[in-house]
Amino acid sequence: MIRTGKQYMEDLRDGRTIFINGEKITDHVDHPAFRNAIRSVANLYDYKIQHTDKMTFTTEAGEQMSLYWQLPSTPEQLIARGYAAYEWAKQTVGWLGRSPDYTSSALAGMLTHIELFESYSQERADALRNYFAYASKNDLYLAYALISPQGDRSKTPGGHDKNIYHALGVVEKNAEGIIVRGAKMLATGAVLADEVLVGTTKPLKKDLDERYALSFAMPLNTKGIKIISRRSYEFGANPTDYPLSSRFDENDSMLYFDDVLVPWERVFVFEDIEMCSKQTESTATEILMDIQSLARYAVKLHFLAGLAQVMAETNGVCEYPAVKESLAQLACYAMNIEGLFKSVLHCPKVHNGFCLPDKTMLYTYRVISQSMYPNVLETIRKLAGGGVLMLPSSAADLEDDEILSVIEKTQYSSIASPVERVRLMKLVWDAVGSECASRHHQYELFYAGAPYQTLGRLYGQYDWESSRELVERIKKL
Ligand SMILES: Cc1cc2nc3c(=O)[nH]c(=O)nc-3n(C[C@H](O)[C@H](O)[C@H](O)COP(=O)(O)OP(=O)(O)OC[C@H]3O[C@@H](n4cnc5c(N)ncnc54)[C@H](O)[C@@H]3O)c2cc1C
C-alpha cells in the first residue's frame, strides 16, 4: 500500500500518550508542538505518490510498495533505493534524520539475514518475517529505540541493582507474550511514527543482563507506552524566524514502557545477548539504514554549502579569495560524502543473493560525518559574522511600520531587499546556531553511536591485512 499524506495523518490519530510541557496529550496531530513536523512527513508521502516511478517498486505479487521495503537483489535495485532516499532527503533539505525510510531499512536489513534468526529460533524468525510483511504492506513508519538511559555507564543495565528497570527489560513472560518495563533513552520521530522497533546495541553481560537482550516492535499507542518528549522547537516558532525548526523538528523522546504486554508474534529476540549483537552487527540492518543516512547527509551538506554561498554573496564577500576557500571547503565536504554515497551504491557486495553496500565504506562514512559536521558549522559561523544576530527579534517586527522603516535603512545588501536579507540570515541562524541547529550538531555526533564506538567499529572492519601487505612489500625491497 502507498499511503497518502492524509491517510498517514489519519492513522496517526491513534490516542498515543505523549507528555510535554507538563501536559499529557492523547491527540497530537494538530498540537502546536508537533503539527508542522507531522505535515512535513505527510508531504513526503504525497511526494511519493506523485513520483511512484522513482520512489516505489512492484512486488512479485503485483503490489506497489515503497522502495525502502525492497530487499535489493540487483545492483539496479540498490541504486534505485539510494536515489529514492536522496530524493526524499531533498524535500526536507536533509533535516529529517529519521524519515520513514530509515527504520524500515533496518527491518529490511534483518530480513536479508533471516537465516540467522532461523538458526536462533524458528518461532522468532517467523514473527520477524510476518511483521516485515505486515509493516511493508501497510507502509508503516517506524521509530527505532536501541539505547538504554545513561544511568551509570560504568555498569551494564543489570548492574543498576537499586533500579533494574531504569532500562527496558523483561518483567515476566506468559503464554501471550512478554511484559516489559523501563526506558529506552531516545526514539527520534516517536511522535511521527506509527510503531517503534526496539532493539539493544550497548554491550550486555552474560548471566546478568539477559532481561535487557530484546528485540520487538509495537504500535506507539500501545497501552503503557509513555512518550516523554523533549522541548519542541516548532512550538511557537514562526516560519520566518525559524524556517527549519518550525517545519522539520522531528522530535526526540524518551520511551517509557509501563508494564507493556508484547505478544509473542511481535518478539524477534528474547533474552539472548549474543543474538542481540548479531541482529545489529551480523545483518544488513546498519548497512541499509546507512544508505538513507548517507543520502540525507549529502543533501544536508549541499544545502549548507549553498546557504553559505548565498549568505556570502548577500554580504558582498564572495569574491574574496579567503571566502572562496571557505566555500570550496564546504563544497569539498559535500562532494566527499556524495562520493561515498555513490561508491556504496555502485560497488556492492553480494550476500545470500542480496546486493548490499560495503560495510567498511559505511563505517568510514560514520566516522567522517561525525568529525566533519562541527567543521561545517564553524566554517559557516565564521562567514556569518554578527549578521545572524543583527536581526529583528521576531517576524512581528516586520509588521510594525516604525521598526520596518529602520530595518529597511539598515539591513542593506546590494543583491537582496532588506526583508529578504533578514529572512536569509534567520535561515542561516536556524541552520547553525538555534537550539534546533544545536540538536542537529548533537544528532550528527551521536545518532550512529558515540565517536569511540564508530571508530571502534571501523577499526574492527578495516582490511588491515591488505594494508600491512603494503608495509611488507616495502620492507622486502
Ligand atoms: C539527537 C539524537 C537523536 C537520537 N536518536 C536516537 C534514536 O532514535 N534511537 C536510538 O536508539 N538512539 C538515539 N540516539 C541515541 C544515540 O544512539 C546515543 O546517543 C549513542 O548511542 C551514544 O550513547 P549515549 O548517548 O548513551 O552516550 P554514552 O555512551 O553515555 O557516551 C557519552 C560519552 O561518554 C564517553 N564514554 C562512554 N562510554 C565510554 C566507553 N566505554 N569508552 C570510552 N568513552 C566512553 C565518551 O566520551 C562518549 O562520547 C540519539 C541521540 C541523539 C543525540
The ligand as an SDF file (V2000), in Angstrom:
LIG
                    3D

 53 58  0  0  0  0  0  0  0  0999 V2000
   19.7010   13.8770   18.6600 C   0  0  0  0  0  0  0  0  0  0  0  0
   19.8400   12.4110   18.9810 C   0  0  0  0  0  0  0  0  0  0  0  0
   18.8850   11.5330   18.4950 C   0  0  0  0  0  0  0  0  0  0  0  0
   18.9760   10.1660   18.8150 C   0  0  0  0  0  0  0  0  0  0  0  0
   18.0240    9.3090   18.3250 N   0  0  0  0  0  0  0  0  0  0  0  0
   18.0740    8.0070   18.6790 C   0  0  0  0  0  0  0  0  0  0  0  0
   17.0750    7.0850   18.2310 C   0  0  0  0  0  0  0  0  0  0  0  0
   16.1470    7.4330   17.5240 O   0  0  0  0  0  0  0  0  0  0  0  0
   17.1720    5.8040   18.6380 N   0  0  0  0  0  0  0  0  0  0  0  0
   18.1830    5.3680   19.4380 C   0  0  0  0  0  0  0  0  0  0  0  0
   18.2250    4.1890   19.7690 O   0  0  0  0  0  0  0  0  0  0  0  0
   19.1370    6.2180   19.8650 N   0  0  0  0  0  0  0  0  0  0  0  0
   19.1050    7.5110   19.5100 C   0  0  0  0  0  0  0  0  0  0  0  0
   20.0550    8.3690   19.9570 N   0  0  0  0  0  0  0  0  0  0  0  0
   20.9830    7.8820   20.9860 C   0  0  0  0  0  0  0  0  0  0  0  0
   22.2780    7.5140   20.4160 C   0  0  0  0  0  0  0  0  0  0  0  0
   22.1750    6.2550   19.8350 O   0  0  0  0  0  0  0  0  0  0  0  0
   23.2520    7.5580   21.5910 C   0  0  0  0  0  0  0  0  0  0  0  0
   23.4050    8.9200   21.9190 O   0  0  0  0  0  0  0  0  0  0  0  0
   24.5770    6.9490   21.2330 C   0  0  0  0  0  0  0  0  0  0  0  0
   24.4330    5.5760   21.0410 O   0  0  0  0  0  0  0  0  0  0  0  0
   25.6140    7.1880   22.3550 C   0  0  0  0  0  0  0  0  0  0  0  0
   25.1190    6.7340   23.5620 O   0  0  0  0  0  0  0  0  0  0  0  0
   24.9630    7.7240   24.7950 P   0  0  0  0  0  0  0  0  0  0  0  0
   24.2650    8.9480   24.3410 O   0  0  0  0  0  0  0  0  0  0  0  0
   24.3400    6.9690   25.8810 O   0  0  0  0  0  0  0  0  0  0  0  0
   26.4050    8.1590   25.1540 O   0  0  0  0  0  0  0  0  0  0  0  0
   27.3840    7.4300   26.1400 P   0  0  0  0  0  0  0  0  0  0  0  0
   27.5330    6.0080   25.7740 O   0  0  0  0  0  0  0  0  0  0  0  0
   26.9680    7.7140   27.5230 O   0  0  0  0  0  0  0  0  0  0  0  0
   28.7010    8.1730   25.7760 O   0  0  0  0  0  0  0  0  0  0  0  0
   28.8750    9.5810   26.0060 C   0  0  0  0  0  0  0  0  0  0  0  0
   30.3540    9.8430   26.0700 C   0  0  0  0  0  0  0  0  0  0  0  0
   30.8950    9.2000   27.2340 O   0  0  0  0  0  0  0  0  0  0  0  0
   32.1690    8.6440   26.9300 C   0  0  0  0  0  0  0  0  0  0  0  0
   32.0830    7.1800   27.0410 N   0  0  0  0  0  0  0  0  0  0  0  0
   31.0020    6.4540   27.4170 C   0  0  0  0  0  0  0  0  0  0  0  0
   31.3010    5.1460   27.4330 N   0  0  0  0  0  0  0  0  0  0  0  0
   32.5850    5.0260   27.0420 C   0  0  0  0  0  0  0  0  0  0  0  0
   33.4430    3.9020   26.8410 C   0  0  0  0  0  0  0  0  0  0  0  0
   33.0320    2.6500   27.0400 N   0  0  0  0  0  0  0  0  0  0  0  0
   34.7030    4.1420   26.3980 N   0  0  0  0  0  0  0  0  0  0  0  0
   35.1200    5.4070   26.1670 C   0  0  0  0  0  0  0  0  0  0  0  0
   34.3400    6.5120   26.3500 N   0  0  0  0  0  0  0  0  0  0  0  0
   33.0940    6.3240   26.7870 C   0  0  0  0  0  0  0  0  0  0  0  0
   32.5020    9.0900   25.5100 C   0  0  0  0  0  0  0  0  0  0  0  0
   33.1520   10.3360   25.5700 O   0  0  0  0  0  0  0  0  0  0  0  0
   31.1320    9.2690   24.8860 C   0  0  0  0  0  0  0  0  0  0  0  0
   31.1410   10.1140   23.7560 O   0  0  0  0  0  0  0  0  0  0  0  0
   20.0360    9.6990   19.6270 C   0  0  0  0  0  0  0  0  0  0  0  0
   20.9880   10.6010   20.0860 C   0  0  0  0  0  0  0  0  0  0  0  0
   20.8940   11.9400   19.7690 C   0  0  0  0  0  0  0  0  0  0  0  0
   21.9390   12.8670   20.3140 C   0  0  0  0  0  0  0  0  0  0  0  0
  1  2  1  0
  2  3  1  0
  2 52  2  0
  3  4  2  0
  4  5  1  0
  4 50  1  0
  5  6  2  0
  6  7  1  0
  6 13  1  0
  7  8  2  0
  7  9  1  0
  9 10  1  0
 10 11  2  0
 10 12  1  0
 12 13  2  0
 13 14  1  0
 14 15  1  0
 14 50  1  0
 15 16  1  0
 16 17  1  0
 16 18  1  0
 18 19  1  0
 18 20  1  0
 20 21  1  0
 20 22  1  0
 22 23  1  0
 23 24  1  0
 24 25  2  0
 24 26  1  0
 24 27  1  0
 27 28  1  0
 28 29  2  0
 28 30  1  0
 28 31  1  0
 31 32  1  0
 32 33  1  0
 33 34  1  0
 33 48  1  0
 34 35  1  0
 35 36  1  0
 35 46  1  0
 36 37  1  0
 36 45  1  0
 37 38  2  0
 38 39  1  0
 39 40  1  0
 39 45  2  0
 40 41  1  0
 40 42  2  0
 42 43  1  0
 43 44  2  0
 44 45  1  0
 46 47  1  0
 46 48  1  0
 48 49  1  0
 50 51  2  0
 51 52  1  0
 52 53  1  0
M  END
$$$$
